[in-house]
Amino acid sequence: MISLHQTRVILASSSPRRHELLQLIGVPHGVQSADVDESHQNREGPAAYAERLARAKAEAIASEATDALVIGADTIVVVDGQILGKPRDRRDAERMLGLLNGRSHTVMTAVAVALGGKIESAVEHVDVTFRDLGSEDISAYIDTGEPMDKAGAYGIQGYGATIVRRIDGDYFAVMGLSLVLLVELLTKLEVSYTFAR
């Protein structure tokens, strides 16, 4: 078993929220965005899709940085079996928020960890319920700019906290990186997480 704090760590994501979450638990790391094809494949279920992308991101960086532990992640929002990624434009954000308005949906965050030619991955599922929103609420929220770079057109940690009535599951998975799942995957790779002092 090796210590996470004695290993070079790379986050294969440009997401500022994932970066902040690793900082939150004291994990020094570099950031390197992975360039992978994120198109959905035919007959691919939502969880399988998210996990494939997380693994592809981790493997893409790990193939170059063979001495590093690489963390990949992908978050999607699913409602009525439909996968909601990041909105293309304002109209798309309005459509997504309209679909989620006043009801529950599922956030799936896949995490993959690669080290020394091995990779472990899993998907965290979280149920999220929105409060009832008027068209003015939706428009005002989009005006903040927050929805435009987030799956499902919202972020729970910002202004989006005012539209989420309930969350059943891992809050940090909704933010984009399940920290408890990350530690479980590290254990499978025989990497120990210790609380930094």
C-alpha positions as CSV (number, residue, x, y, z in Angstrom):
1,M,0.0,0.0,0.0
2,I,1.4,3.4,-1.0
3,S,0.3,6.8,0.3
4,L,-1.6,9.1,-2.0
5,H,0.4,12.0,-0.6
6,Q,3.7,10.3,-1.8
7,T,2.4,10.0,-5.3
8,R,2.3,12.5,-8.1
9,V,-1.4,13.2,-8.8
10,I,-3.0,14.5,-12.0
11,L,-6.6,15.5,-12.3
12,A,-7.6,14.8,-15.9
13,S,-10.2,17.6,-15.9
14,S,-10.3,21.3,-16.4
15,S,-13.3,21.6,-14.0
16,P,-12.6,24.2,-11.3
17,R,-15.0,22.4,-9.0
18,R,-13.2,19.1,-9.2
19,H,-9.9,20.9,-8.6
20,E,-11.4,22.6,-5.5
21,L,-12.7,19.3,-4.1
22,L,-9.3,17.7,-4.3
23,Q,-7.9,20.8,-2.5
24,L,-10.7,20.5,0.1
25,I,-9.3,17.1,1.2
26,G,-5.7,18.1,1.0
27,V,-4.6,16.3,-2.2
28,P,-1.8,18.2,-4.0
29,H,-2.3,17.7,-7.7
30,G,-1.7,19.0,-11.2
31,V,-4.4,19.6,-13.7
32,Q,-4.3,18.3,-17.3
33,S,-7.4,18.3,-19.4
34,A,-7.9,15.1,-21.5
35,D,-9.0,15.4,-25.1
36,V,-11.5,12.5,-25.6
37,D,-14.5,11.9,-27.9
38,E,-17.5,12.5,-25.7
39,S,-20.1,11.4,-28.2
40,H,-22.7,9.0,-26.9
41,Q,-22.7,5.5,-28.5
42,N,-25.8,3.6,-29.7
43,R,-27.6,1.6,-27.0
44,E,-25.2,2.8,-24.3
45,G,-26.9,3.3,-21.0
46,P,-26.3,6.6,-19.1
47,A,-24.1,5.0,-16.3
48,A,-22.0,3.1,-18.8
49,Y,-21.6,6.3,-20.9
50,A,-20.4,8.3,-17.9
51,E,-18.0,5.6,-16.7
52,R,-16.6,5.1,-20.2
53,L,-15.8,8.8,-20.4
54,A,-14.2,8.9,-17.0
55,R,-12.0,6.0,-17.8
56,A,-11.1,7.4,-21.2
57,K,-10.0,10.7,-19.6
58,A,-7.9,8.9,-17.0
59,E,-6.3,6.6,-19.5
60,A,-5.5,9.4,-22.0
61,I,-3.4,11.2,-19.4
62,A,-2.0,8.1,-17.7
63,S,-0.6,6.9,-21.1
64,E,1.6,10.0,-21.1
65,A,2.3,10.4,-17.4
66,T,3.2,6.8,-16.6
67,D,4.5,7.6,-13.1
68,A,1.5,9.5,-12.0
69,L,-1.8,8.6,-10.4
70,V,-4.5,10.0,-12.7
71,I,-8.1,10.9,-11.7
72,G,-10.7,11.1,-14.4
73,A,-14.4,12.0,-13.8
74,D,-17.6,12.7,-15.8
75,T,-20.9,13.9,-14.6
76,I,-24.2,13.7,-16.4
77,V,-27.8,14.5,-15.6
78,V,-30.5,12.0,-16.5
79,V,-34.3,12.7,-16.7
80,D,-36.9,10.4,-18.3
81,G,-34.0,8.3,-19.7
82,Q,-32.6,11.4,-21.5
83,I,-28.9,12.4,-20.9
84,L,-28.4,16.1,-20.3
85,G,-24.9,17.3,-20.8
86,K,-23.7,20.9,-20.9
87,P,-26.1,23.3,-22.7
88,R,-25.1,24.4,-26.2
89,D,-26.6,27.9,-25.8
90,R,-29.2,29.8,-23.8
91,R,-32.1,28.1,-25.5
92,D,-30.7,24.7,-24.7
93,A,-30.3,25.7,-21.1
94,E,-33.9,26.9,-20.9
95,R,-35.0,23.5,-22.4
96,M,-33.0,21.6,-19.8
97,L,-34.1,23.6,-16.8
98,G,-37.7,23.3,-18.1
99,L,-37.3,19.5,-18.1
100,L,-36.0,19.5,-14.5
101,N,-38.4,22.1,-13.2
102,G,-40.4,21.0,-10.1
103,R,-39.4,17.3,-10.3
104,S,-36.7,14.8,-9.5
105,H,-33.8,13.6,-11.7
106,T,-30.7,11.6,-11.3
107,V,-27.1,12.9,-11.4
108,M,-24.5,10.3,-12.3
109,T,-20.9,11.0,-11.6
110,A,-18.3,8.5,-12.7
111,V,-14.8,8.4,-11.2
112,A,-11.8,6.5,-12.6
113,V,-8.4,6.2,-11.1
114,A,-5.4,5.0,-13.1
115,L,-1.9,4.1,-11.8
116,G,0.9,1.8,-13.2
117,G,-1.2,0.4,-16.0
118,K,-4.2,-0.4,-13.7
119,I,-7.5,1.4,-13.6
120,E,-10.5,1.3,-11.3
121,S,-13.8,3.0,-11.9
122,A,-17.4,3.2,-10.6
123,V,-20.5,5.5,-10.8
124,E,-22.2,7.3,-8.0
125,H,-26.0,7.9,-8.5
126,V,-27.7,10.8,-6.7
127,D,-31.4,11.8,-6.8
128,V,-32.0,15.6,-7.0
129,T,-35.3,17.4,-6.8
130,F,-35.9,21.0,-8.1
131,R,-38.4,23.4,-6.6
132,D,-41.1,24.8,-8.9
133,L,-39.6,27.5,-11.0
134,G,-41.4,30.2,-13.1
135,S,-40.1,31.3,-16.5
136,E,-38.7,34.4,-14.9
137,D,-36.8,32.3,-12.3
138,I,-35.2,30.2,-15.1
139,S,-34.3,33.3,-17.2
140,A,-32.8,35.0,-14.2
141,Y,-30.7,31.9,-13.3
142,I,-29.4,31.7,-16.8
143,D,-28.5,35.4,-16.7
144,T,-26.0,34.5,-13.9
145,G,-24.0,32.5,-16.5
146,E,-23.7,29.6,-14.1
147,P,-25.7,27.0,-16.1
148,M,-23.6,27.3,-19.3
149,D,-20.7,25.0,-18.4
150,K,-22.5,22.5,-16.3
151,A,-24.3,19.2,-17.0
152,G,-28.1,19.7,-16.8
153,A,-27.6,23.5,-16.9
154,Y,-27.2,23.9,-13.2
155,G,-24.6,23.8,-10.4
156,I,-25.6,22.9,-6.9
157,Q,-22.8,24.8,-5.2
158,G,-23.6,28.3,-6.5
159,Y,-26.9,30.1,-7.4
160,G,-28.2,26.6,-8.2
161,A,-28.5,26.0,-4.4
162,T,-31.6,28.2,-4.5
163,I,-33.4,25.9,-6.9
164,V,-32.6,22.5,-5.5
165,R,-35.2,21.5,-2.9
166,R,-33.8,18.1,-2.0
167,I,-30.8,15.8,-2.6
168,D,-30.7,12.1,-1.8
169,G,-27.1,11.0,-1.9
170,D,-23.5,12.3,-2.2
171,Y,-23.5,16.1,-2.4
172,F,-20.0,16.2,-3.8
173,A,-21.0,13.8,-6.6
174,V,-23.5,16.4,-7.7
175,M,-20.7,18.9,-7.7
176,G,-18.7,16.7,-10.0
177,L,-16.4,14.4,-7.9
178,S,-17.5,11.8,-5.3
179,L,-14.8,12.0,-2.7
180,V,-15.9,8.9,-0.8
181,L,-16.0,6.9,-4.1
182,L,-12.5,8.3,-5.0
183,V,-11.1,7.0,-1.7
184,E,-12.8,3.6,-2.2
185,L,-11.2,3.3,-5.7
186,L,-7.8,4.3,-4.4
187,T,-8.0,1.5,-1.9
188,K,-8.7,-1.0,-4.7
189,L,-5.5,0.3,-6.4
190,E,-3.7,-0.2,-3.0
191,V,-3.2,3.5,-2.6
192,S,-4.1,4.9,0.9
193,Y,-5.6,8.2,1.6
194,T,-4.5,9.8,4.9
195,F,-5.7,13.0,6.4
196,A,-3.2,15.8,5.6
197,R,-1.9,17.8,8.5
